[in-house]
């Protein structure tokens, strides 16, 4: 059959006939959670303080399965009596949510009564309710019992408090494991359960493949989206797998099942099962806080959340603490930044679109103001943008979906920061998508700028064909452009030819660019850039004299116009020329002159290049120990950037490691 009879315990076999309500459920297999099981073992030690352990976490994360596994593993000599009680009122099957009618324990008294019956006291229901807790405690006094109470969040608040007071007075010979979607301060260890590890999820999926032929046909790579889409939630992994080939389902492949989760019908929405009971309990402040966090993929600081939620800081902190206790938020170790799991964010976008739209508007307004104030070539303000990076990342999807003019202003202001901080992936993705937006908005000027920025990232990664493709798109966007725009497109084409090692074509392109730029202003930053790129190709061609001449002319212009980036970069290029000429002392001197300049600017790729040059100059002079830290720094940066220079940098580091290995 294809019904999941006990999703939380990973059990798919036949149910025993007329099972006793409190028996530990059969659990033929279990995956992962080694660290959590060790912590539970410590909490159940008869010598440990407290009544046991409270396992909390979001719905479907595997709390019940973990509690049952821990119960089975608990030593029989310590706990000859093991009792399982559940307050669960519903379960999720591949067909949707199902109510549980049998064995319901809807309140504190029902739980106590069932516990007493399992201890052999069938007459407990006849006792005065006020006396039942004492009667059950007396029944436990001479017993070594492990009590597992599952899904405590279904009880009312006062009922939960009464149960915890009962557990506080358990005899020392007894312990308890309690699971709940809500965190509570209790006299026991608390364990917040998070997603399965990829390894445990892979093992679970492999086991499920024994029952689902369509899953069995998929490779490990094809199965990976199950983990990613479910966010490591075992319940959702099982639900997704249950859609494959299910009667009435159109899902025959894993991508189809994952797509189905994103657009489920109301009668089979697993996110409603996991989060639905919480939505109506949110206060106005909690809704505002959650609406902010739906935008963030990186941890958000409390002060940002307060500002974007339009709340005072104390109200924000209270809301964050309450939501964290309900296992809805993830916080860092210092509880200074918070995140919302992606699945919860998806669910809230469906349920609270208006509130999320309001916080989204505040977020984009705030980010645009910050970027315009601190971006462009304001190098000294880049640390402020670095500190704001999580808010910028949160806002980017909203800009890409919003007004084109605002998006293009943001891209222009962010270009240098993204380049200097080494965020090449983000720079490329942003510019490619913003180019598409500009085209659909008939904004050819912006489309050309975005293609240019994308081309520069491809150049830094050594991708010649992609650079030339961007250059062709620029020329198409700017077919009726002015001389300056034509020069920029020609510049990018020259960079592509350089990567192809077609040096005559590259030199011709840069000379054509310079001719256009010099007609307007001979001593401009654009002319300096053209001379620098021309010199680089001359250097690669072996014409060191011409290269040094053009580098020094570019350096003169950069100093004249106070272009700090140009001065730092070209000084490093002159150091590289000295290396080619095997003038090691001159290369060292120029690299040492350039390094503090590029460090002050913070442009990561140039820092790595100059560090590498200095390391080589020192190594060639026999000073391996002096060169080692510079070589190591170059490797670290090039690794982060996925730069084509990494292999060369690693070779230099290996040479320098001769005295440091």
C-alpha positions in Angstrom: 0.0 0.0 0.0 1.2 3.5 -0.5 -0.1 5.1 2.7 2.6 6.2 5.1 1.4 4.7 8.4 3.9 6.4 10.6 5.8 9.1 8.8 7.5 10.4 11.8 9.0 7.0 12.8 10.0 6.0 9.3 7.8 2.8 9.6 6.2 1.3 6.5 5.4 -2.3 7.5 2.1 -3.7 8.6 0.6 -2.6 11.8 0.2 -5.2 14.6 -3.3 -6.4 15.3 -5.0 -4.4 18.0 -1.8 -2.7 19.3 -1.7 -1.5 22.9 -1.8 2.3 22.9 1.4 2.8 24.9 3.7 0.2 23.4 6.9 1.7 21.9 6.2 1.7 18.1 8.2 -0.8 16.1 11.1 0.9 14.3 12.8 -1.3 11.7 15.4 1.3 10.7 16.6 4.7 11.7 19.3 7.0 10.2 21.6 9.6 11.6 21.1 11.7 14.7 24.2 10.2 16.5 25.0 13.4 18.4 21.4 13.9 19.5 21.1 10.3 20.7 24.3 10.7 22.7 22.9 13.8 24.4 19.6 12.0 25.2 21.6 9.0 26.6 23.3 11.5 29.0 20.0 13.0 30.0 18.5 9.6 30.8 21.3 8.5 33.0 19.9 7.6 36.4 22.5 9.8 38.0 21.7 12.9 35.9 19.7 15.8 37.2 16.2 16.6 35.9 13.4 14.4 34.7 14.9 13.7 31.2 14.8 15.6 27.9 12.5 17.8 25.9 13.0 17.5 22.1 11.6 20.5 20.2 11.7 21.5 16.6 9.5 22.2 13.6 6.9 19.8 12.4 8.1 16.8 10.5 11.8 17.2 11.5 11.9 13.8 13.1 11.2 14.4 16.8 9.0 11.4 17.3 11.4 9.1 15.4 14.3 10.3 17.6 12.3 9.8 20.8 11.3 6.3 19.8 14.9 5.4 18.8 16.2 6.7 22.1 13.6 4.7 23.9 14.6 1.5 22.2 18.3 2.2 23.0 17.7 3.0 26.6 19.2 0.1 28.7 16.6 -2.4 29.9 18.2 -2.8 33.3 17.6 0.9 33.9 14.1 1.0 32.4 12.4 -2.4 32.3 9.1 -0.4 31.8 8.9 1.7 28.6 5.7 3.6 27.9 4.8 5.6 24.8 1.9 8.1 24.9 1.0 10.5 22.1 -1.1 13.6 21.9 -0.9 13.6 18.1 -4.3 14.4 16.5 -3.3 14.2 12.8 -0.7 12.8 10.5 0.4 13.4 6.9 0.1 10.8 4.2 1.0 11.2 0.5 -2.8 11.9 -0.1 -2.8 14.7 2.5 -3.5 15.4 6.1 -5.5 12.8 8.0 -7.1 13.1 11.4 -6.4 10.5 14.0 -9.6 9.2 15.6 -8.3 6.3 17.6 -6.3 6.5 20.9 -6.6 10.2 21.1 -5.2 11.7 24.4 -6.5 15.2 24.1 -5.6 16.6 27.5 -3.5 16.3 30.6 -6.0 14.1 32.5 -6.3 11.7 29.5 -2.5 11.3 29.4 -2.4 10.6 33.1 -5.2 8.1 32.9 -3.6 6.2 30.1 -0.2 6.2 31.9 -1.9 4.8 35.0 -3.5 2.0 32.9 -0.2 1.1 31.4 1.1 0.8 35.0 -1.7 -1.6 35.8 -4.2 0.8 37.5 -7.3 0.3 35.4 -9.5 2.1 37.9 -7.7 5.5 37.7 -10.6 7.1 35.8 -12.8 6.6 38.9 -10.4 8.7 41.1 -11.1 12.4 41.8 -9.2 14.3 39.0 -7.4 16.4 41.7 -6.0 13.2 43.2 -5.0 11.4 40.0 -1.5 13.0 39.7 -0.6 11.8 43.2 -2.0 8.3 42.5 0.1 8.0 39.3 3.2 9.2 41.1 2.6 6.5 43.8 2.3 3.9 41.1 5.7 5.0 39.7 7.5 5.0 43.0 8.6 1.4 42.9 9.0 1.3 39.1 12.0 2.0 36.8 10.0 3.5 33.9 10.9 5.5 30.8 7.9 7.6 29.7 7.8 9.0 26.1 5.1 11.7 25.6 4.8 12.8 22.0 3.4 15.9 20.3 2.8 17.9 23.4 2.1 21.1 21.5 -1.4 19.9 20.8 -2.4 20.5 24.4 -3.6 23.9 25.7 -1.0 26.0 27.5 -2.3 25.3 31.0 -2.5 21.6 30.2 1.2 21.6 29.2 2.2 23.4 32.3 0.3 20.9 34.5 2.1 18.0 32.7 5.5 19.6 33.2 4.8 20.1 36.9 3.9 16.4 37.1 7.2 15.5 35.4 9.1 17.7 37.8 7.9 15.4 40.6 8.8 12.1 38.9 10.5 9.6 41.2 14.3 9.5 40.6 13.9 6.0 39.2 11.9 7.3 36.3 12.8 9.5 33.3 10.8 11.0 30.5 11.3 12.0 26.8 8.9 14.7 25.6 8.5 16.0 22.1 7.0 19.3 21.1 7.0 21.9 18.4 7.3 24.6 21.1 10.2 25.2 23.4 9.5 25.6 27.1 11.8 26.3 30.1 11.7 22.9 31.9 13.8 21.1 34.6 15.3 18.9 31.9 17.7 19.0 29.1 16.3 20.6 25.9 17.3 19.5 22.5 16.5 21.6 19.4 16.2 19.2 16.4 17.3 20.5 13.0 17.4 19.0 9.5 18.8 15.6 8.7 22.4 15.5 7.6 22.9 14.9 3.8 24.3 11.4 4.6 21.4 10.4 6.8 18.9 11.7 4.2 20.7 9.8 1.5 20.3 6.6 3.5 16.6 7.3 4.2 16.0 7.9 0.5 17.8 4.7 -0.4 15.5 2.8 2.0 12.4 4.5 0.5 13.6 3.4 -3.0 12.9 -0.2 -1.9 9.2 0.6 -1.9 9.0 3.1 -4.7 10.1 1.8 -8.2 10.2 5.3 -9.7 12.6 6.4 -7.0 14.7 3.3 -7.4 15.3 4.2 -11.0 16.9 7.6 -10.1 20.6 8.1 -9.5 22.0 9.7 -6.4 22.5 12.9 -8.3 18.9 12.8 -9.4 17.7 12.2 -5.9 19.6 15.2 -4.4 16.7 17.7 -5.1 14.6 15.7 -2.7 16.9 16.8 0.2 17.3 20.4 -1.1 13.6 20.9 -1.8 12.5 19.5 1.6 15.2 21.4 3.4 16.4 18.2 5.1 13.0 17.6 6.7 12.4 13.9 6.7 8.6 14.2 6.7 8.7 16.3 3.5 11.3 13.9 1.9 8.8 11.0 2.5 5.9 13.1 1.3 7.7 14.0 -1.9 8.7 10.4 -2.5 5.1 9.4 -1.9 3.9 11.5 -4.8 5.9 9.3 -7.3 3.4 7.1 -9.1 0.7 7.7 -6.5 -2.8 7.0 -7.7 -4.2 10.3 -8.8 -0.8 11.9 -9.0 0.8 13.1 -12.2 4.3 13.0 -10.7 6.5 10.4 -12.4 9.9 12.1 -11.8 11.6 13.8 -8.8 11.5 17.3 -10.5 7.8 16.9 -11.0 7.3 16.0 -7.3 9.4 19.0 -6.3 7.4 21.3 -8.5 4.2 19.8 -7.0 5.3 20.9 -3.6 5.6 24.5 -4.8 2.0 24.5 -6.0 0.1 22.0 -3.9 -3.7 21.9 -3.8 -5.3 23.0 -0.5 -6.3 19.4 0.4 -2.7 18.1 0.2 -0.4 20.8 1.4 2.4 19.5 3.6 3.4 23.0 4.6 0.0 23.5 6.0 0.4 20.4 8.1 3.8 21.6 9.4 3.1 25.3 9.9 -0.7 25.9 9.6 -1.5 25.6 13.3 0.8 28.4 14.1 -0.3 31.1 11.7 -3.4 32.2 13.6 -1.4 32.4 16.9 0.9 35.1 15.7 0.7 38.5 17.3 0.9 41.6 15.2 4.6 42.1 16.1 5.4 38.4 15.4 3.8 38.7 11.9 5.8 41.9 11.2 9.0 40.1 12.3 8.3 37.0 10.2 7.4 39.2 7.2 10.9 40.8 7.4 12.7 37.5 7.7 11.0 35.9 4.7 13.3 38.1 2.6 16.5 37.1 4.2 18.7 34.1 3.2 21.6 35.2 5.5 21.2 35.7 9.3 19.5 39.1 10.0 20.6 41.3 12.9 17.9 42.3 15.4 18.4 46.0 14.7 17.7 45.4 11.0 14.6 43.4 11.8 13.3 46.1 14.1 13.8 48.8 11.6 12.2 46.9 8.7 9.3 45.7 10.9 8.7 49.2 12.1 8.9 48.1 15.7 10.8 49.3 18.7 13.8 47.1 19.7 12.2 45.6 22.9 9.1 44.5 21.1 11.2 43.0 18.3 13.4 41.1 20.8 10.3 39.7 22.5 8.8 38.6 19.3 12.0 36.9 18.2 12.4 35.0 21.4 8.8 33.8 21.3 9.1 32.7 17.7 12.4 30.9 18.4 10.7 29.1 21.3 8.1 27.8 18.9 10.9 26.4 16.7 10.1 28.8 13.8 13.4 30.7 13.8 17.0 29.8 13.8 19.4 31.9 15.9 23.2 32.0 16.1 25.1 31.0 19.2 25.1 34.5 20.6 21.4 35.0 19.7 22.2 38.2 17.9 21.1 37.2 14.4 18.1 35.2 13.2 17.0 33.3 10.1 13.7 31.7 8.9 13.9 28.3 7.3 13.1 28.4 3.6 10.0 26.2 3.9 8.5 28.5 6.5 9.2 31.5 4.3 7.5 29.8 1.4 4.4 29.1 3.5 4.3 32.6 4.9 4.5 34.1 1.4 1.2 32.3 0.6 -0.5 33.2 3.9 0.7 36.8 4.5 1.4 38.4 1.1 0.3 41.9 2.1 2.6 42.1 5.2 5.5 40.7 3.2 5.0 43.2 0.5 5.1 46.1 3.0 8.4 44.9 4.6 9.8 44.3 1.1 9.2 48.0 0.2 10.9 49.1 3.4 13.8 46.8 2.6 14.4 47.9 -0.9 14.1 51.6 0.0 16.7 51.1 2.8 19.1 49.1 0.7 19.0 51.5 -2.2 19.7 54.5 0.1 22.6 52.7 1.7 24.1 51.6 -1.7 23.8 55.0 -3.3 25.4 56.6 -0.3 28.3 54.2 0.1 28.8 52.6 -3.3 30.3 53.6 -6.7 34.0 54.3 -6.1 33.7 55.4 -2.5 36.3 52.8 -1.4 36.6 54.0 2.1 32.9 53.3 2.6 32.9 49.8 1.3 33.2 48.3 4.8 29.8 49.8 5.5 28.4 47.9 2.6 30.2 44.8 3.7 28.4 45.1 7.1 25.1 45.5 5.3 25.6 42.6 2.9 22.9 40.4 4.3 20.3 43.1 3.7 21.6 43.7 0.2 21.3 40.0 -0.6 17.8 40.0 0.8 16.7 42.9 -1.4 18.2 41.8 -4.7 15.3 39.5 -5.7 12.9 42.3 -5.0 14.9 44.8 -7.2 15.0 42.2 -10.0 11.2 41.9 -9.9 10.6 45.7 -9.4 11.1 48.9 -11.2 13.8 48.7 -13.9 15.2 52.2 -13.2 15.7 51.5 -9.6 17.4 48.2 -10.5 19.8 49.8 -12.9 20.8 52.5 -10.4 21.5 49.8 -7.8 23.7 47.8 -10.3 25.7 50.9 -11.2 26.3 51.8 -7.5 27.2 48.2 -6.6 29.6 47.4 -9.4 32.9 48.4 -7.8 32.0 47.0 -4.4 31.1 43.6 -5.9 34.4 43.7 -7.8 36.5 44.8 -4.9 35.0 42.3 -2.4 35.5 39.4 -4.8 31.8 38.6 -5.2 32.1 37.5 -8.8 29.2 35.0 -8.7 26.8 37.6 -7.4 28.2 40.3 -9.7 27.7 38.0 -12.8 24.2 36.8 -11.8 23.0 40.3 -11.0 24.2 41.8 -14.2 22.9 39.1 -16.4 19.4 39.2 -14.9 19.5 43.0 -14.9 20.5 43.0 -18.6 17.4 40.9 -19.3 15.2 43.4 -17.4 16.7 46.3 -19.3 16.0 44.6 -22.6 12.4 44.0 -21.8 12.1 47.6 -20.6 13.6 48.8 -23.9 16.5 50.4 -21.9 19.4 49.8 -24.3 21.8 52.0 -22.4 21.5 50.0 -19.2 21.5 46.7 -21.2 24.9 47.6 -22.6 26.3 48.4 -19.2 25.1 45.2 -17.7 26.6 43.1 -20.6 29.9 44.9 -20.1 29.9 44.1 -16.3 29.1 40.5 -17.0 31.9 40.4 -19.6 34.4 41.7 -17.1 33.6 38.8 -14.7 34.0 36.3 -17.5 37.4 38.0 -18.3 38.5 37.6 -14.7 37.7 33.9 -15.0 39.5 33.5 -18.2 36.4 32.7 -20.3 37.2 34.1 -23.8 34.1 33.0 -25.7 31.8 34.4 -23.0 33.7 37.7 -23.0 33.3 38.0 -26.8 29.6 37.0 -26.6 29.1 39.9 -24.1 30.9 42.3 -26.4 28.7 41.3 -29.3 25.6 41.9 -27.1 27.0 45.3 -26.1 27.4 46.3 -29.8 23.9 45.2 -30.5 22.5 47.1 -27.5 24.5 50.2 -28.5 24.2 50.1 -32.2 23.5 53.9 -32.3 25.8 54.7 -29.4 28.2 57.6 -28.9 31.9 57.3 -29.2 32.4 56.5 -25.5 30.0 53.6 -25.6 31.6 52.3 -28.8 35.0 52.5 -27.1 33.8 50.5 -24.1 32.4 47.7 -26.4 35.7 47.6 -28.3 37.6 47.4 -25.0 35.6 44.3 -24.0 36.3 42.8 -27.4 40.0 43.4 -26.9 39.9 41.6 -23.6 38.3 38.6 -25.3 41.0 38.5 -27.9 43.7 38.7 -25.2 42.2 35.6 -23.6 42.2 33.9 -27.0 45.9 34.8 -27.2 45.2 36.6 -30.5 47.5 39.4 -29.4 47.5 41.4 -32.7 43.7 41.6 -32.7 43.8 42.6 -29.0 46.4 45.3 -29.7 44.3 46.6 -32.6 41.2 46.8 -30.5 42.8 48.7 -27.6 44.4 51.1 -30.1 41.0 51.7 -31.7 39.5 52.3 -28.2 42.3 54.8 -27.3 41.8 56.7 -30.6 38.1 57.2 -29.7 38.7 58.1 -26.0 41.6 60.6 -26.8 39.3 62.6 -29.0 37.3 63.8 -26.0 40.0 64.0 -23.3 43.6 62.8 -23.6 44.3 62.5 -19.9 41.2 60.7 -18.7 40.6 57.6 -16.7 39.3 55.9 -19.8 42.6 56.5 -21.6 44.5 55.2 -18.6 42.5 52.0 -18.7 43.1 51.6 -22.4 46.8 52.1 -22.0 47.0 49.6 -19.2 45.2 46.9 -21.2 47.4 47.7 -24.2 50.5 47.4 -22.1 49.3 44.0 -20.7 49.0 42.5 -24.2 52.4 44.0 -25.2 53.9 42.3 -22.2 52.3 39.0 -23.1 53.7 39.4 -26.6 57.2 39.8 -25.1 57.5 43.5 -26.0 58.6 44.6 -22.5 59.9 48.0 -23.6 56.5 49.0 -25.2 54.7 47.6 -22.3 56.6 49.5 -19.7 56.3 52.7 -21.7 52.5 52.4 -21.9 52.2 51.4 -18.2 54.2 54.4 -17.1 52.1 56.7 -19.3 48.9 55.2 -17.7 50.5 55.7 -14.3 51.2 59.3 -15.0 47.6 59.9 -16.0 46.2 58.1 -12.9 48.4 60.2 -10.6 47.3 63.3 -12.4 43.6 62.6 -11.9 44.1 61.1 -8.5 42.9 57.6 -9.5 43.9 55.6 -6.5 42.8 52.3 -8.0 44.8 53.0 -11.2 47.9 53.9 -9.3 47.8 50.8 -7.2 47.0 48.4 -10.1 49.6 49.8 -12.5 52.3 49.8 -9.9 51.6 46.1 -9.4 51.8 45.7 -13.2 55.2 47.3 -13.3 56.3 44.8 -10.6 55.2 42.0 -12.9 57.2 43.5 -15.8 60.2 43.4 -13.5 59.6 39.7 -12.9 59.5 39.0 -16.6 62.8 40.8 -16.9 64.2 38.7 -14.0 65.0 41.9 -12.1 64.0 40.4 -8.7 65.0 43.3 -6.4 63.1 45.8 -8.6 60.1 43.5 -8.7 60.2 43.2 -4.9 60.5 47.0 -4.4 57.5 47.7 -6.8 55.4 45.0 -5.2 56.0 46.3 -1.7 55.1 49.8 -3.0 51.9 48.4 -4.6 50.7 46.1 -1.8 49.7 48.7 0.9 47.9 50.7 -1.9 45.8 47.8 -3.0 45.2 46.7 0.6 43.9 50.2 1.4 41.4 49.8 -1.5 40.5 46.2 -0.7 40.2 44.9 -4.2 40.7 41.2 -3.7 42.0 40.0 -7.0 44.6 42.7 -7.2 45.7 42.0 -3.7 46.2 38.4 -4.6 48.1 39.2 -7.8 50.5 41.6 -6.0 51.0 39.2 -3.2 51.9 36.5 -5.7 54.4 38.8 -7.5 56.0 39.7 -4.2 56.2 36.0 -3.2 57.9 35.1 -6.5 60.4 38.0 -6.2 61.4 36.9 -2.7 61.6 33.2 -3.7 63.9 34.0 -6.6 66.2 35.8 -4.2 66.3 32.7 -2.0 64.1 34.2 0.7 61.5 31.4 0.8 60.4 32.0 4.4 59.7 35.7 3.6 57.7 34.8 0.5 55.6 32.1 2.1 52.9 34.2 3.8 52.4 36.2 0.6 52.1 33.1 -1.5 49.6 31.6 1.0 47.5 34.8 0.9 47.4 34.7 -2.9 46.2 31.0 -2.9 43.5 31.8 -0.3 42.1 34.7 -2.3 42.3 33.0 -5.7 40.6 29.9 -4.2 37.7 32.0 -3.0 37.4 33.8 -6.4 37.8 30.6 -8.4 40.4 32.5 -10.4 42.3 30.9 -13.3 45.4 32.2 -11.6 44.9 29.7 -8.8 47.1 26.9 -10.3 50.0 29.2 -10.7 49.6 30.5 -7.2 49.5 27.0 -5.8 52.8 26.2 -7.6 54.4 29.3 -6.1 53.2 28.3 -2.6 54.6 24.8 -3.1 58.0 26.2 -3.8 57.8 28.5 -0.8 56.7 25.6 1.4 60.2 24.2 1.1 61.1 25.8 4.4 57.6 25.8 6.0 56.3 22.4 5.2 
